[in-house]
Amino acid sequence: MKNKESGVTLIVLVISIIVLLLIAGITINMAAKQVGIFKPKTHQGQSVVITNKVNTTNTTNTTNN
């Protein structure tokens, strides 16, 4: 009976560690989004798109005149 209890204890320990890791991962992910530690570089991409549109508009206006 002692071996069976040890096996159950080990399984419960592994499941507990997995649950704690999941909770920690979710918490870190939520905190990173709030604080902005791991922000994606969206502003740089947006400025490139805006610059390209401005350049295209300027080129179109220059060729039309």
N, CA, C and O atoms as a MOPAC input file, in Angstrom:
PM7 MOZYME 1SCF
protein

 N      0.81700 1    -1.19400 1     0.00000 1
 C      0.00000 1     0.00000 1     0.00000 1
 C      0.86200 1     1.26100 1     0.00000 1
 O      0.44700 1     2.29900 1    -0.51500 1
 N      2.04200 1     1.17400 1     0.56700 1
 C      2.93000 1     2.33400 1     0.66100 1
 C      3.37900 1     2.80300 1    -0.72400 1
 O      3.43700 1     4.00800 1    -0.97000 1
 N      3.70300 1     1.86400 1    -1.64700 1
 C      4.14500 1     2.23800 1    -2.98800 1
 C      3.05200 1     2.95000 1    -3.76500 1
 O      3.32600 1     3.89900 1    -4.49900 1
 N      1.82200 1     2.50200 1    -3.60700 1
 C      0.71600 1     3.11700 1    -4.33100 1
 C      0.51400 1     4.55700 1    -3.87200 1
 O      0.23700 1     5.43300 1    -4.69100 1
 N      0.64900 1     4.80900 1    -2.57100 1
 C      0.51400 1     6.16500 1    -2.04900 1
 C      1.64700 1     7.05200 1    -2.54800 1
 O      1.42700 1     8.23000 1    -2.83000 1
 N      2.84500 1     6.51000 1    -2.66000 1
 C      3.97800 1     7.28400 1    -3.17300 1
 C      3.75700 1     7.66300 1    -4.62900 1
 O      4.08300 1     8.77600 1    -5.04200 1
 N      3.20300 1     6.73700 1    -5.40900 1
 C      2.92400 1     7.02500 1    -6.81100 1
 C      1.88900 1     8.12100 1    -6.96600 1
 O      2.03300 1     9.00000 1    -7.81600 1
 N      0.84800 1     8.07500 1    -6.15300 1
 C     -0.19800 1     9.09800 1    -6.19900 1
 C      0.38300 1    10.44300 1    -5.78900 1
 O      0.06300 1    11.46500 1    -6.39500 1
 N      1.23000 1    10.45300 1    -4.77000 1
 C      1.84900 1    11.69300 1    -4.31000 1
 C      2.71200 1    12.29900 1    -5.40800 1
 O      2.70300 1    13.51500 1    -5.60100 1
 N      3.44600 1    11.48000 1    -6.12000 1
 C      4.29300 1    11.96600 1    -7.20000 1
 C      3.45300 1    12.54800 1    -8.33100 1
 O      3.79900 1    13.59000 1    -8.88800 1
 N      2.36000 1    11.88900 1    -8.67000 1
 C      1.47300 1    12.38500 1    -9.72800 1
 C      0.86000 1    13.72200 1    -9.32200 1
 O      0.78700 1    14.64500 1   -10.13300 1
 N      0.42200 1    13.82900 1    -8.07000 1
 C     -0.15600 1    15.08300 1    -7.58000 1
 C      0.89200 1    16.19000 1    -7.59900 1
 O      0.57500 1    17.33300 1    -7.93000 1
 N      2.13000 1    15.86900 1    -7.25000 1
 C      3.21000 1    16.85600 1    -7.27700 1
 C      3.44800 1    17.36000 1    -8.69400 1
 O      3.57500 1    18.56600 1    -8.90400 1
 N      3.51000 1    16.46800 1    -9.65800 1
 C      3.73800 1    16.85100 1   -11.05200 1
 C      2.58500 1    17.70700 1   -11.56800 1
 O      2.81000 1    18.71800 1   -12.23300 1
 N      1.36200 1    17.31100 1   -11.26600 1
 C      0.19500 1    18.08500 1   -11.70800 1
 C      0.20500 1    19.47000 1   -11.06300 1
 O     -0.11700 1    20.45900 1   -11.72100 1
 N      0.56900 1    19.55000 1    -9.79200 1
 C      0.63100 1    20.84300 1    -9.10100 1
 C      1.67400 1    21.76000 1    -9.72800 1
 O      1.43000 1    22.95500 1    -9.89800 1
 N      2.82600 1    21.21000 1   -10.07000 1
 C      3.87600 1    22.00800 1   -10.70400 1
 C      3.41600 1    22.51300 1   -12.06200 1
 O      3.66400 1    23.66900 1   -12.40500 1
 N      2.75800 1    21.67600 1   -12.83500 1
 C      2.25900 1    22.09000 1   -14.15100 1
 C      1.23800 1    23.21100 1   -14.00800 1
 O      1.27900 1    24.18500 1   -14.75900 1
 N      0.32600 1    23.08300 1   -13.05500 1
 C     -0.68600 1    24.12500 1   -12.83300 1
 C     -0.02400 1    25.42900 1   -12.40500 1
 O     -0.40000 1    26.49900 1   -12.88600 1
 N      0.95400 1    25.35500 1   -11.51300 1
 C      1.65900 1    26.56100 1   -11.07800 1
 C      2.40600 1    27.22500 1   -12.23100 1
 O      2.41800 1    28.45200 1   -12.33200 1
 N      3.02500 1    26.43500 1   -13.09600 1
 C      3.71700 1    27.00400 1   -14.25500 1
 C      2.74300 1    27.68400 1   -15.20500 1
 O      3.04600 1    28.74500 1   -15.75100 1
 N      1.58200 1    27.08500 1   -15.40500 1
 C      0.56600 1    27.71400 1   -16.25300 1
 C      0.09300 1    29.03500 1   -15.66300 1
 O     -0.02100 1    30.03200 1   -16.37600 1
 N     -0.17900 1    29.04500 1   -14.38100 1
 C     -0.62500 1    30.28100 1   -13.72300 1
 C      0.47100 1    31.34400 1   -13.78600 1
 O      0.18400 1    32.51300 1   -14.04400 1
 N      1.71400 1    30.95100 1   -13.55300 1
 C      2.82500 1    31.90500 1   -13.62100 1
 C      2.98000 1    32.45400 1   -15.03300 1
 O      3.21400 1    33.65000 1   -15.20600 1
 N      2.85300 1    31.60500 1   -16.03800 1
 C      2.96300 1    32.06400 1   -17.42200 1
 C      1.87800 1    33.04300 1   -17.79000 1
 O      2.13900 1    34.05100 1   -18.44600 1
 N      0.66300 1    32.75400 1   -17.37300 1
 C     -0.44900 1    33.66600 1   -17.65700 1
 C     -0.23800 1    34.99400 1   -16.93900 1
 O     -0.48100 1    36.05500 1   -17.51500 1
 N      0.20900 1    34.94600 1   -15.69400 1
 C      0.44200 1    36.16900 1   -14.92200 1
 C      1.54200 1    37.01400 1   -15.54400 1
 O      1.39200 1    38.23000 1   -15.66500 1
 N      2.63300 1    36.39500 1   -15.93600 1
 C      3.73700 1    37.13100 1   -16.56200 1
 C      3.28600 1    37.73500 1   -17.88100 1
 O      3.64300 1    38.87000 1   -18.19700 1
 N      2.51200 1    36.99500 1   -18.64600 1
 C      2.00900 1    37.49600 1   -19.92200 1
 C      1.11200 1    38.71200 1   -19.70800 1
 O      1.23100 1    39.70400 1   -20.42600 1
 N      0.22100 1    38.64100 1   -18.73100 1
 C     -0.67400 1    39.76500 1   -18.44700 1
 C      0.11700 1    40.97700 1   -17.95600 1
 O     -0.16200 1    42.10600 1   -18.35900 1
 N      1.09300 1    40.74600 1   -17.09400 1
 C      1.89600 1    41.85000 1   -16.56300 1
 C      2.73600 1    42.48300 1   -17.66500 1
 O      2.91000 1    43.70200 1   -17.68700 1
 N      3.25100 1    41.68200 1   -18.56500 1
 C      4.08200 1    42.21000 1   -19.64700 1
 C      3.26100 1    43.08600 1   -20.58300 1
 O      3.75800 1    44.10000 1   -21.07300 1
 N      2.02800 1    42.71400 1   -20.83400 1
 C      1.17200 1    43.52600 1   -21.69700 1
 C      0.81400 1    44.83700 1   -21.02100 1
 O      0.72400 1    45.86400 1   -21.69200 1
 N      0.60800 1    44.83000 1   -19.72100 1
 C      0.22300 1    46.03300 1   -18.98700 1
 C      1.39000 1    47.00600 1   -18.88800 1
 O      1.22900 1    48.19600 1   -19.15600 1
 N      2.54600 1    46.51400 1   -18.51100 1
 C      3.70000 1    47.37500 1   -18.28500 1
 C      4.38000 1    47.72000 1   -19.59800 1
 O      4.94400 1    48.80600 1   -19.73800 1
 N      4.33400 1    46.83300 1   -20.53500 1
 C      4.94900 1    47.08000 1   -21.82300 1
 C      6.38700 1    46.62100 1   -21.91300 1
 O      7.17700 1    47.20100 1   -22.65800 1
 N      6.73700 1    45.59500 1   -21.17100 1
 C      8.10600 1    45.09000 1   -21.22400 1
 C      8.38800 1    44.46600 1   -22.58800 1
 O      9.45800 1    44.66600 1   -23.16200 1
 N      7.43000 1    43.71600 1   -23.09700 1
 C      7.61400 1    43.01300 1   -24.35900 1
 C      6.70100 1    43.57900 1   -25.43700 1
 O      6.03100 1    42.81700 1   -26.13400 1
 N      6.66100 1    44.89100 1   -25.58700 1
 C      5.77800 1    45.49700 1   -26.58300 1
 C      6.28500 1    45.19900 1   -27.99200 1
 O      7.48300 1    45.29700 1   -28.26000 1
 N      5.38800 1    44.84200 1   -28.87500 1
 C      5.80900 1    44.68300 1   -30.26800 1
 C      6.09300 1    46.04500 1   -30.88900 1
 O      5.54400 1    47.05600 1   -30.45000 1
 N      6.93500 1    46.07600 1   -31.89100 1
 C      7.32200 1    47.33800 1   -32.51800 1
 C      6.30200 1    47.74200 1   -33.56900 1
 O      6.58700 1    47.71200 1   -34.76600 1
 N      5.11800 1    48.11600 1   -33.12000 1
 C      4.06200 1    48.49300 1   -34.06100 1
 C      4.22000 1    49.93100 1   -34.51800 1
 O      3.84900 1    50.26600 1   -35.64300 1
 N      4.76200 1    50.78400 1   -33.66600 1
 C      4.89000 1    52.19100 1   -34.04300 1
 C      5.86600 1    52.36300 1   -35.20300 1
 O      5.63300 1    53.17900 1   -36.09400 1
 N      6.92700 1    51.61900 1   -35.19400 1
 C      7.89600 1    51.71200 1   -36.27400 1
 C      7.27000 1    51.24900 1   -37.58400 1
 O      7.47000 1    51.87700 1   -38.62300 1
 N      6.52900 1    50.17300 1   -37.54000 1
 C      5.86200 1    49.67800 1   -38.74100 1
 C      4.82800 1    50.65700 1   -39.24900 1
 O      4.68800 1    50.83400 1   -40.45900 1
 N      4.10000 1    51.29600 1   -38.35000 1
 C      3.09300 1    52.27500 1   -38.74300 1
 C      3.74900 1    53.49000 1   -39.37500 1
 O      3.23600 1    54.02500 1   -40.35800 1
 N      4.87500 1    53.93700 1   -38.83000 1
 C      5.52800 1    55.11600 1   -39.39500 1
 C      6.07900 1    54.82000 1   -40.78600 1
 O      6.09800 1    55.70600 1   -41.64100 1
 N      6.52400 1    53.60300 1   -41.02200 1
 C      7.00900 1    53.23100 1   -42.35400 1
 C      5.86600 1    53.25900 1   -43.35200 1
 O      6.03500 1    53.73700 1   -44.47300 1
 N      4.70300 1    52.75100 1   -42.95900 1
 C      3.54000 1    52.75200 1   -43.84800 1
 C      3.11700 1    54.17800 1   -44.15000 1
 O      2.82200 1    54.50600 1   -45.29900 1
 N      3.08300 1    55.03000 1   -43.12900 1
 C      2.69400 1    56.42900 1   -43.33200 1
 C      3.70100 1    57.13300 1   -44.22900 1
 O      3.31000 1    57.88500 1   -45.12100 1
 N      4.98500 1    56.90300 1   -44.00900 1
 C      6.01700 1    57.52300 1   -44.84200 1
 C      5.87800 1    57.07700 1   -46.28700 1
 O      6.00900 1    57.89300 1   -47.19900 1
 N      5.61600 1    55.80600 1   -46.50900 1
 C      5.43800 1    55.31200 1   -47.87800 1
 C      4.22800 1    55.94700 1   -48.54000 1
 O      4.27500 1    56.27300 1   -49.72600 1
 N      3.14400 1    56.12800 1   -47.79600 1
 C      1.95300 1    56.75600 1   -48.36300 1
 C      2.22400 1    58.21200 1   -48.70700 1
 O      1.78900 1    58.69600 1   -49.75300 1
 N      2.93900 1    58.91100 1   -47.83500 1
 C      3.27600 1    60.31400 1   -48.10000 1
 C      4.17000 1    60.40600 1   -49.32600 1
 O      3.95500 1    61.26200 1   -50.18300 1
 N      5.15900 1    59.54500 1   -49.42000 1
 C      6.05300 1    59.56600 1   -50.57900 1
 C      5.29800 1    59.24400 1   -51.86100 1
 O      5.55500 1    59.85100 1   -52.90000 1
 N      4.37600 1    58.30100 1   -51.79800 1
 C      3.57600 1    57.95600 1   -52.97100 1
 C      2.70000 1    59.12900 1   -53.38400 1
 O      2.56600 1    59.42100 1   -54.57200 1
 N      2.10600 1    59.79700 1   -52.40800 1
 C      1.26400 1    60.95800 1   -52.69900 1
 C      2.09300 1    62.08200 1   -53.29700 1
 O      1.66300 1    62.72300 1   -54.25600 1
 N      3.26900 1    62.33000 1   -52.74800 1
 C      4.14200 1    63.38300 1   -53.27800 1
 C      4.58600 1    63.06100 1   -54.69800 1
 O      4.63800 1    63.95100 1   -55.54700 1
 N      4.90200 1    61.81500 1   -54.96000 1
 C      5.31400 1    61.41100 1   -56.30200 1
 C      4.15900 1    61.57000 1   -57.28000 1
 O      4.35700 1    62.02200 1   -58.40800 1
 N      2.97000 1    61.20500 1   -56.86000 1
 C      1.78900 1    61.33600 1   -57.71500 1
 C      1.50200 1    62.80300 1   -58.00500 1
 O      1.18500 1    63.15800 1   -59.14000 1
 N      1.60800 1    63.64700 1   -57.00400 1
 C      1.36700 1    65.07700 1   -57.19900 1
 C      2.42400 1    65.69700 1   -58.10500 1
 O      2.10400 1    66.56700 1   -58.91500 1
 N      3.66100 1    65.27100 1   -57.98600 1
 C      4.74100 1    65.81200 1   -58.80700 1
 C      4.56200 1    65.40600 1   -60.26700 1
 O      4.77900 1    66.22100 1   -61.16300 1
 N      4.17500 1    64.17300 1   -60.51400 1
 C      4.01700 1    63.71700 1   -61.89600 1
 C      2.76300 1    64.29200 1   -62.54100 1
 O      2.70800 1    64.41600 1   -63.76500 1
 N      1.76600 1    64.64400 1   -61.75600 1
 C      0.54500 1    65.22600 1   -62.31100 1
 C      0.73600 1    66.69000 1   -62.69000 1
 O      0.01100 1    67.19800 1   -63.54500 1
 N      1.67800 1    67.36700 1   -62.08500 1
 C      1.88500 1    68.79300 1   -62.37700 1
 C      2.72100 1    68.95500 1   -63.57100 1
 O      3.00700 1    70.08200 1   -63.97600 1

